[in-house]
Amino acid sequence: MASKTHRRKKKKSRAFKKPHIGASPGHLVEDPEAPPAKIRVIAYNQERVEDRYISDPDEIPAILQAWDVAWIDVQGMRDVKTIQRVGDHLGIHKLALEDVVSGHQRAKTEEYPGMVYVAARMAVPGEVFDTEQINIFLGKNFLATFRDGGDDLLQPVRERIGNPSGRIRRNPVDYLAYAVIDAVVDAYFPVLEEIGERLDAMEDEILERPDSAVISRLHSIKRDLLNFRRAVWPMREAINQLIRDPSSMISDYTDIYLRDCYDHTSQVIDLIESYREVGSDLMSVYLSSISNKMNEVMKVLTVIATIFMPLSFLAGLYGMNFNTQISPWNMPELNWRLGYPFALGLIVIVTVGLLLYFRRKGWVGPGRKY
């Protein structure tokens, strides 16, 4: 697992496209790197559901007139003209469409005449945490979503629409808007769970075999958490604005569920902050482990140097070779029959004595002091 996360590559994000200087407000800039636009319409009432793709946005007015609720899901931001036509049929303000096409809006809530606009950041499953913008427009009997069209995290909402006895089919369109927002928030939890598992594995690795590769992966996780925090904090405020500011588009019934969604965003933020603290603690543990390891190495080298200091003295002393014929005090051991074994024995006795002294002090061996 560790080697896999170390080889992770960052998903390439779409460039931030801004209108040229002096362009009129609401000017849409086409992004050639974005996927082509596809329009999926899910229209339903309590009796039946119709789910299909349409190629002509001019079909939208007839769909809105024929069905109680219509969900227009536009996937892909390349075809600016198609997005403009969809916006015209739904009455979306041109400034809101400019935010849709830009693709790098922070989460927010804005209210336009007869419509509520929510921009959110949707987690994109992958080896590295990334987000893409999802734009939600809540109208009188329609919900319009605009997104890049990558991994589809909204499939569970479509499956719930297929259940004739479910809440979505039995409630107005504002409950569908809540279901989409809730799906976006719930998609954060699996990503956080994966990050938590990586941190747990990293903690064991740091304690057992700390190395520089661990620090690289730890920095990657902290960077993901920072991006996560930037995406979720505004999301909580956007949901809070839906709850705090009364709107004719949101009923009291749906307002209760939005409060639960707000609680989920608070839980996500708490987990992010907790994991950020864990990451900082792991960094401190790594530095402490490296420091302790270095101290152990220095201790061993110090013990070896301390042992060899008296041995070097004895070897130097008996290497002077004074002339014993001039004075009996000039290295008398040179004429002893057992002079050499005596010198070796003295060295061994000094070595053993030093080791026993170090052990008694607790500097080496079991129970050594740090």
Secondary structure, DSSP 8 states (H G I E B T S, - for coil): -HHHHHT-------------TT--TT-----TTS---EEEEEEE-SS-EEEEEES-GGGHHHHHHH-SEEEEEEE-S--HHHHHHHHHHHT--HHHHHHHHH----SEEEEETTEEEEEEEEEE-SSS-EEEEEEEEE-SSEEEEEE---S---HHHHHHHT-TTSHHHHS-HHHHHHHHHHHHHHTHHHHHHHHHHHHHHHHHHHHHS--HHHHHHHHHHHHHHHHHHHHHHHHHHHHHHHHHS--TTS-HHHHHHHHHHHHHHHHHHHHHHHHHHHHHHHHHHHHHHHHHHHHHHHHHHHHHHHHHHHHHHHHHHTTS---TTT-TTS-GGGG-TTHHHHHHHHHHHHHHHHHHHHHHHTSSSTT---
